[in-house]
């Protein structure tokens, strides 16, 4: 039987994540405020209203990828950058990115099996050996995850990547599939293992607070255009076409102090799109949205209801 979002949550919980009151993954994170301003090239690629060049509000969350909300910032692991754009009509659209360039598996089943095999314990090497015999394609995920897990000097000095393909359609009716990449204007900088171990548990949040006190943090929002042979349904497959277009700048100005108080729930869901942007048929993308709904129930005790994007 195919795996379910409940299966994924159970496996994450078994690895020490999915703690009640917190997100199942990316449990440790902080919200920030800023703006997004699109380039003229963006409007040529999509008719989405936040891409017309007018500045729009942006809610941003930097996070560590673990389900453990107390994980030290110096620990190796994937980092996340999620963005919620507020559109002129008051609705929102989301972008979800992380430091891994690709997803570990082409299917939800493979991802959950990998999580099961990675459960800490003396039998983990044997579990991984069996899994890689069964699913040899998962082997290519290991160097990608290792590279994505390096500790950054700052949340503002690492690249973040969207895992899924989206169809962008312009006002002229032309369309193309794209993947998202958020590139730090400050440049890329990581820490050595020794330097990371010496850092305070919350140093990434503390560093970003000090950085923002001096100046805004900016990311160049780029889209990679799919080539004719690039898969739009397999998030574990690299794209061969190198063509990218800068479609705007995300400028982060300070902490958000308004959201996630008094029962307010913030979900960054990559399936929350708007006119001019459509999700691909990637099965992992749809599974993620369903799993977010289960995660919301775990951490809040309530269902997302109409707030959740429809899964078609």
C-alpha positions as CSV (number, residue, x, y, z in Angstrom):
1,X,0.0,0.0,0.0
2,X,1.2,3.6,-0.7
3,X,2.5,5.4,2.4
4,X,0.2,8.0,4.0
5,X,1.0,11.4,5.7
6,X,0.3,9.6,9.0
7,X,3.1,7.1,8.1
8,X,5.5,10.0,7.4
9,X,4.6,11.7,10.7
10,X,5.1,8.4,12.6
11,X,8.5,7.8,11.1
12,X,9.6,11.4,11.9
13,X,8.3,11.0,15.4
14,X,10.3,7.7,15.7
15,X,13.5,9.7,14.8
16,X,12.9,12.2,17.6
17,X,10.9,14.7,15.6
18,X,7.2,15.5,15.2
19,X,7.0,16.9,18.7
20,X,3.5,18.1,19.8
21,X,3.3,21.9,19.6
22,X,5.9,22.1,16.8
23,X,6.2,21.5,13.1
24,X,6.9,17.8,12.2
25,X,10.1,19.0,10.4
26,X,11.8,22.4,10.4
27,X,10.6,22.7,14.0
28,X,13.1,25.3,15.1
29,X,12.6,28.5,13.1
30,X,11.9,32.2,13.3
31,X,9.6,34.5,11.4
32,X,10.8,37.7,9.7
33,X,9.2,40.5,7.7
34,X,10.3,42.0,4.4
35,X,9.3,42.9,0.8
36,X,9.6,41.3,-2.6
37,X,10.1,43.4,-5.8
38,X,10.0,41.6,-9.1
39,X,12.2,42.3,-12.1
40,X,10.8,43.3,-15.5
41,X,11.8,39.8,-16.7
42,X,9.4,38.2,-14.2
43,X,6.3,39.7,-15.7
44,X,7.4,38.2,-19.1
45,X,7.4,34.7,-17.6
46,X,4.2,34.8,-15.5
47,X,1.1,36.9,-15.1
48,X,1.1,36.4,-11.3
49,X,0.3,39.7,-9.7
50,X,3.2,39.7,-7.3
51,X,5.5,39.5,-10.3
52,X,4.4,42.8,-11.9
53,X,7.2,44.8,-10.3
54,X,5.3,46.5,-7.5
55,X,6.7,45.8,-4.0
56,X,4.6,43.3,-2.0
57,X,4.9,42.2,1.6
58,X,6.8,39.0,2.4
59,X,6.7,36.9,5.5
60,X,9.8,34.8,5.8
61,X,10.8,31.8,8.0
62,X,14.4,30.6,8.4
63,X,14.6,27.2,10.0
64,X,16.7,24.1,10.8
65,X,15.4,21.0,9.0
66,X,15.2,18.7,12.1
67,X,11.9,17.9,13.9
68,X,13.8,18.6,17.1
69,X,12.9,22.2,18.3
70,X,16.0,22.3,20.6
71,X,18.6,21.1,18.1
72,X,21.8,23.3,18.3
73,X,22.3,25.5,15.3
74,X,25.8,24.1,14.9
75,X,24.6,20.6,14.2
76,X,24.8,19.4,10.6
77,X,21.5,19.4,8.8
78,X,19.4,20.9,6.0
79,X,18.2,24.5,6.5
80,X,15.0,26.0,5.2
81,X,13.8,29.4,3.8
82,X,10.1,29.7,3.3
83,X,8.4,32.8,1.9
84,X,4.7,33.9,1.9
85,X,3.9,36.7,-0.5
86,X,0.8,38.8,0.2
87,X,-0.9,39.6,-3.1
88,X,-2.8,42.9,-3.9
89,X,-6.1,41.2,-3.2
90,X,-5.0,40.1,0.3
91,X,-4.5,36.4,-0.6
92,X,-1.1,34.8,-0.4
93,X,1.1,32.5,-2.3
94,X,4.1,30.5,-0.9
95,X,7.6,29.5,-1.9
96,X,9.3,26.7,0.1
97,X,13.1,26.2,-0.4
98,X,15.9,24.4,1.4
99,X,19.6,23.9,1.2
100,X,19.3,20.5,-0.6
101,X,19.3,21.0,-4.3
102,X,17.2,17.9,-4.9
103,X,14.8,15.7,-2.9
104,X,16.0,12.4,-1.6
105,X,13.5,10.3,-3.6
106,X,11.2,10.5,-6.6
107,X,8.3,9.2,-4.6
108,X,6.9,9.6,-1.1
109,X,7.3,5.9,-0.5
110,X,11.1,6.1,-1.1
111,X,11.4,9.1,1.2
112,X,9.6,7.4,4.1
113,X,11.7,4.2,3.6
114,X,14.9,6.3,3.7
115,X,13.7,7.9,7.0
116,X,13.0,4.5,8.5
117,X,16.5,3.3,7.5
118,X,18.2,6.4,8.9
119,X,16.6,5.9,12.4
120,X,19.5,6.0,14.8
121,X,20.7,2.8,16.3
122,X,23.3,0.0,15.9
123,X,21.3,-1.6,13.0
124,X,21.2,1.5,10.9
125,X,24.1,0.4,8.6
126,X,22.4,-2.9,7.9
127,X,19.0,-1.1,7.2
128,X,20.7,1.3,4.8
129,X,22.4,-1.6,3.0
130,X,19.1,-3.4,2.5
131,X,17.4,-0.2,1.3
132,X,20.1,0.7,-1.2
133,X,19.9,-2.8,-2.6
134,X,16.2,-2.4,-3.0
135,X,16.3,1.2,-4.2
136,X,19.8,2.0,-5.6
137,X,18.6,5.4,-6.9
138,X,18.5,6.6,-3.3
139,X,22.3,6.4,-3.1
140,X,22.6,9.6,-5.0
141,X,20.7,11.4,-2.3
142,X,23.5,10.9,0.3
143,X,26.1,13.3,-1.2
144,X,23.4,15.8,-1.9
145,X,22.2,15.7,1.8
146,X,25.8,15.9,3.0
147,X,26.4,19.0,1.0
148,X,23.1,20.6,2.1
149,X,23.9,19.8,5.8
150,X,27.0,21.9,6.1
151,X,26.6,24.6,8.8
152,X,26.3,28.1,7.4
153,X,28.0,31.1,8.9
154,X,24.6,32.8,8.7
155,X,21.1,32.0,7.5
156,X,21.9,34.9,5.1
157,X,25.0,33.2,3.6
158,X,23.6,30.0,2.0
159,X,21.7,29.2,-1.1
160,X,18.2,27.7,-0.9
161,X,16.5,25.7,-3.6
162,X,12.9,24.7,-4.5
163,X,12.6,21.0,-5.0
164,X,9.6,21.0,-7.4
165,X,8.6,22.2,-10.8
166,X,5.9,24.8,-11.4
167,X,4.4,26.0,-14.7
168,X,4.6,29.7,-15.1
169,X,2.3,31.2,-17.7
170,X,2.6,34.7,-19.1
171,X,-0.1,37.1,-20.1
172,X,0.5,36.1,-23.7
173,X,-0.4,32.5,-23.0
174,X,3.2,31.2,-23.2
175,X,4.3,28.8,-20.5
176,X,7.4,27.0,-19.2
177,X,8.3,24.9,-16.2
178,X,10.7,26.4,-13.6
179,X,12.4,25.5,-10.4
180,X,13.2,28.1,-7.7
181,X,16.6,29.2,-6.3
182,X,17.2,31.9,-3.7
183,X,20.8,33.2,-3.8
184,X,22.2,35.3,-1.0
185,X,23.4,38.7,-2.1
186,X,25.9,38.6,0.8
187,X,27.6,35.5,-0.8
188,X,27.9,31.9,0.4
189,X,29.9,31.2,3.6
190,X,30.0,28.0,5.7
191,X,31.7,27.1,8.9
192,X,34.2,24.3,9.5
193,X,33.1,21.4,11.7
194,X,35.3,22.6,14.5
195,X,34.0,26.2,14.3
196,X,30.4,25.0,14.2
197,X,30.8,22.9,17.3
198,X,32.1,26.0,19.2
199,X,29.0,28.1,18.4
200,X,26.2,28.8,20.8
201,X,23.0,26.7,20.4
202,X,21.0,29.6,18.8
203,X,23.9,31.4,17.0
204,X,22.1,31.5,13.6
205,X,19.2,33.4,15.1
206,X,21.5,35.7,17.1
207,X,23.7,36.4,14.1
208,X,20.8,37.2,11.9
209,X,19.4,39.6,14.5
210,X,22.7,41.5,14.6
211,X,23.0,41.5,10.8
212,X,19.5,42.9,10.4
213,X,20.2,45.6,13.0
214,X,22.9,46.9,10.5
215,X,21.2,46.4,7.2
216,X,18.5,44.4,5.4
217,X,19.2,40.8,4.2
218,X,18.6,40.2,0.5
219,X,18.2,37.2,-1.7
220,X,18.2,37.1,-5.5
221,X,15.1,35.1,-6.5
222,X,16.0,33.1,-9.6
223,X,14.1,30.5,-11.7
224,X,15.7,27.7,-13.6
225,X,14.0,27.0,-16.9
226,X,13.3,23.4,-17.7
227,X,14.8,21.9,-20.8
228,X,13.0,19.5,-23.1
229,X,14.5,16.5,-21.4
230,X,14.2,17.7,-17.8
231,X,11.7,15.9,-15.6
232,X,9.0,18.1,-14.1
233,X,7.6,15.3,-11.9
234,X,10.7,13.9,-10.3
235,X,12.2,16.2,-7.6
236,X,15.2,13.9,-7.2
237,X,16.3,14.4,-10.8
238,X,18.7,17.2,-11.6
239,X,17.9,19.5,-14.6
240,X,20.4,19.7,-17.4
241,X,19.3,23.1,-18.8
242,X,21.5,25.7,-17.0
243,X,19.3,28.7,-18.1
244,X,18.2,30.8,-15.1
245,X,16.4,34.2,-14.9
246,X,16.5,36.6,-12.0
247,X,12.9,37.4,-11.2
248,X,13.2,39.7,-8.2
249,X,14.8,40.5,-4.9
250,X,13.5,39.4,-1.4
251,X,14.5,42.0,1.1
252,X,14.3,41.0,4.8
253,X,14.1,43.9,7.2
254,X,13.4,42.5,10.7
255,X,11.6,40.1,13.0
256,X,7.9,39.5,12.6
257,X,6.1,40.2,15.8
258,X,2.5,39.7,14.7
259,X,2.0,36.1,13.6
260,X,1.8,32.8,15.5
261,X,0.2,34.4,18.6
262,X,-3.1,33.5,20.2
263,X,-3.8,30.4,18.1
264,X,-2.7,32.0,14.8
265,X,-1.3,29.3,12.5
266,X,1.2,29.9,9.8
267,X,1.7,27.3,7.1
268,X,4.1,27.7,4.2
269,X,2.7,25.3,1.6
270,X,4.3,25.1,-1.9
271,X,0.9,24.1,-3.3
272,X,-0.5,27.5,-2.4
273,X,-0.2,29.1,-5.8
274,X,-1.9,31.9,-7.7
275,X,-3.1,32.6,-11.2
276,X,-0.1,32.4,-13.5
277,X,1.6,29.7,-11.5
278,X,0.5,26.0,-11.5
279,X,2.0,23.0,-9.7
280,X,3.4,20.1,-11.7
281,X,2.2,16.6,-11.3
282,X,5.0,15.8,-9.0
283,X,3.6,13.2,-6.4
284,X,6.0,14.4,-3.7
285,X,4.7,17.9,-4.0
286,X,1.1,16.8,-3.3
287,X,2.2,14.5,-0.5
288,X,3.9,17.4,1.2
289,X,0.8,19.4,1.3
290,X,-1.2,16.6,2.8
291,X,1.5,15.9,5.4
292,X,1.5,19.6,6.4
293,X,-2.2,19.3,7.2
294,X,-1.4,16.3,9.5
295,X,1.5,18.3,11.1
296,X,-0.9,21.2,11.8
297,X,-3.2,18.9,13.6
298,X,-0.3,17.5,15.6
299,X,1.0,20.9,16.7
300,X,-2.3,22.7,17.2
301,X,-5.0,20.1,17.6
302,X,-7.1,21.7,14.8
303,X,-7.5,20.9,11.1
304,X,-6.5,23.3,8.4
305,X,-9.9,23.1,6.8
306,X,-10.5,25.6,3.9
307,X,-7.0,27.1,4.5
308,X,-5.4,24.1,2.9
309,X,-4.8,24.2,-0.9
310,X,-7.0,21.8,-2.8
311,X,-5.3,18.5,-3.9
312,X,-6.4,17.6,-7.4
